Amino acid sequence: MAPNQDRSMFTVFASLTAVAAFLLAAVGIIVVVNKDDNASLKTASGPVTVTLTEFKIAPGTINMPTGGSLDVVNAGTMAHNLTVTGGPATPDIAGGKSATLDLSSLKAGTYEVTCTIPGHAAAGMKATLVVGGSGSGGGETASGSTGGSSSGSTSGGVFNGMSDQDFRAMDEAQTQVVQDYVAAFKEHGTGVPTAGRGATVLEPTAGADGYKQIDLKASIIDWEVEPGKVVKAWAYNDQVPGPTIKVQPGDKLRISFTNDTPMGQDIHWHGVSTPFGQDGVAPITQPFVAPGETFTYQFTAPDHHEMGMYHAHHGGEIAVVNGEYGQFQVGDVPLPSGKTVSGIKLPNDLKVDKAMPMVLNDAGNIGLSLNGKSFPATDPIVANVGETLQVTYHNEGLQCHPMHLHRVKQLVIEKDDWPLDQPYYVDTLTVCPGERYTVLIRPTADEVGIWAYHCHILTHAETDKGLRYMVTVLVVPPVPERGQSAT
Ligand SMILES: [Cu+2]
């Protein structure tokens, strides 16, 4: 509700306490001064608040009396509008702004309301408007009558159009998704099962002429990002991310790339030193690999370690964000054995027990994801006490992502191709588009547990249906039961 209306209500309550209290008690309506009507006193319902976000209209059922209006708040970041199908509409409202929608012309009945900006209704911005129904006048006004009487209600009000019931539903959804995730982990050692797994290891095959052979094929596939959400992805070897490839310094490489997509393609070996003609930037360094054709890259891997990623270059805003990316590593990441970092001495015989890429994406059909999956389909990461896990982040998306691991610290040892002379500990590491960071995660005996591991842009990790998108967990066995309050 707009501040001036709050003040108006206060003035009226102060001067007409008895009348207002009687009216509130007797008929459940609120008396307001309408400043636009020459301050004449009239009886009406308080405006009902409707909140627009990406991509939702809340509440999903808007109850209001006849003759009323809506306070339409855009709590999102994009422009939205609220349009009664075949009836009144707000103008497009910028993110953070609000507008009043006068619906006094509507007769009692049920209407559809949507945001008419192309694609927004299809993405979820649809709701039902009930004018003059049995719930009218209550629902979303300051009286908080929707769900307000249920047990456990605290403020008894509403927030941005969400009722107490909406919050209860949110809690329940969160509980359900986490229970499903933990159950899947206990049963399968994975996230909630989905078809397809990305970033599987591709071992080059040794040819008779001393070259190592790698075969890659790009095609458009169905990819299950999260349970039940299947999208068209642009994949290497039918997986997102593409296969994880590791070669040794000085390896002679022959990489046959077949383009099974409708667009001319190339593969750029991002961060890997290659001769000009093998850099994979069509049409500058090579012709496009036409649909149906095969092109062979041939080069000698650098004589030192490099941590690269491979991805489409031409048409990347289609091909990369929809899945054509993977890790391409030359040699082992040098380790800071024996170094002391922030007072913590690292072992002289430091070694990596497990290594994995974590490819970040936020765009295309796949959207916010870790290694091509959105929580709860993301696989948990297991590291035992005393083990060293090496994670290399690759950001193939369009935004920076602050990757936060609870409790267990991350030791940053490499940025892009460069081992750090001075490694450093973080609990949150921001990885921007095109960047790679390699970190070591070494759980100690007092770090047993299931630790949330997620992007800390909170809308990249959560919706009102619970945890989602760029979320996984670090499991340090033995897995304990959920904690209780300390006594
Ligand atoms: Cu993020």
Residues whose N, C-alpha, C, O or C-beta is under 5 A from the ligand:
A	BS01	CU	C400 H401 P402 C455 I457 H460
